[in-house]
C-alpha cells in the first residue's frame, strides 16, 4: 500500500513540475561576468541551477562522509593499540 502511495506522490510531483516547465517556456537571458550571456527557456535555467545546487550539496556531503570515515579508521587503529592483541583479554 505504501509503495503505491509513494509512486502516486512521485507521479503527482512529476506532473506538477512538468506543468510548471510547460508554463515557463519564455526565453530569459542569464548574464554572466565579462559580458557573456545565455539565452534559454526559464524552465531550463531553473532546472540547470537546481541541478548545480544538488551537485554542490552532494559534493559537500561526500566530503563530510569521507572525513568521518577517515576519523573512524584512525579511532579503530587507536582502539586496537590500546586493547592490544585479541587474545590478551583474560
URSULDA-V92109 format. One record per residue. RES is the residue in three letters. PHI is phi in whole degrees, -180 to 180 (none if undefined). NEAR is the number of other ideal C-beta (glycine too) atoms within 10 Angstrom. Layout:
res:RES phi:PHI near:NEAR
res:RES phi:PHI near:NEAR
This chain:
res:UNK phi:none near:5
res:UNK phi:-66 near:6
res:UNK phi:-63 near:7
res:UNK phi:-67 near:8
res:UNK phi:-64 near:9
res:UNK phi:-63 near:10
res:UNK phi:-67 near:10
res:UNK phi:-64 near:10
res:UNK phi:-65 near:10
res:UNK phi:-62 near:10
res:UNK phi:-64 near:10
res:UNK phi:-63 near:10
res:UNK phi:-64 near:10
res:UNK phi:-61 near:10
res:UNK phi:-64 near:10
res:UNK phi:-64 near:10
res:UNK phi:-70 near:13
res:UNK phi:-65 near:11
res:UNK phi:-63 near:10
res:UNK phi:-61 near:12
res:UNK phi:-64 near:15
res:UNK phi:-68 near:9
res:UNK phi:-77 near:10
res:UNK phi:-120 near:14
res:UNK phi:-97 near:10
res:UNK phi:-65 near:8
res:UNK phi:-72 near:10
res:UNK phi:-128 near:14
res:UNK phi:-113 near:9
res:UNK phi:-102 near:13
res:UNK phi:-98 near:8
res:UNK phi:-105 near:8
res:UNK phi:-72 near:5
res:UNK phi:62 near:4
res:UNK phi:79 near:6
res:UNK phi:-82 near:8
res:UNK phi:-145 near:8
res:UNK phi:-133 near:12
res:UNK phi:-101 near:9
res:UNK phi:-157 near:14
res:UNK phi:-62 near:14
res:UNK phi:-56 near:16
res:UNK phi:-62 near:18
res:UNK phi:-68 near:15
res:UNK phi:-64 near:17
res:UNK phi:-63 near:16
res:UNK phi:-62 near:14
res:UNK phi:-63 near:13
res:UNK phi:-73 near:11
res:UNK phi:-65 near:10
res:UNK phi:-63 near:10
res:UNK phi:-64 near:10
res:UNK phi:-66 near:10
res:UNK phi:-63 near:10
res:UNK phi:-62 near:10
res:UNK phi:-65 near:10
res:UNK phi:-65 near:10
res:UNK phi:-65 near:10
res:UNK phi:-62 near:10
res:UNK phi:-66 near:10
res:UNK phi:-66 near:10
res:UNK phi:-67 near:10
res:UNK phi:-64 near:10
res:UNK phi:-65 near:10
res:UNK phi:-64 near:10
res:UNK phi:-64 near:10
res:UNK phi:-62 near:10
res:UNK phi:-65 near:10
res:UNK phi:-63 near:10
res:UNK phi:-62 near:10
res:UNK phi:-66 near:10
res:UNK phi:-63 near:10
res:UNK phi:-61 near:10
res:UNK phi:-63 near:10
res:UNK phi:-68 near:10
res:UNK phi:-66 near:10
res:UNK phi:-62 near:10
res:UNK phi:-63 near:10
res:UNK phi:-65 near:9
res:UNK phi:-63 near:11
res:UNK phi:-66 near:8
res:UNK phi:-70 near:7
res:UNK phi:-87 near:10
res:UNK phi:79 near:9
res:UNK phi:-61 near:7
res:UNK phi:-64 near:7
res:UNK phi:-89 near:6
res:UNK phi:-97 near:7
res:UNK phi:-87 near:7
res:UNK phi:-146 near:3
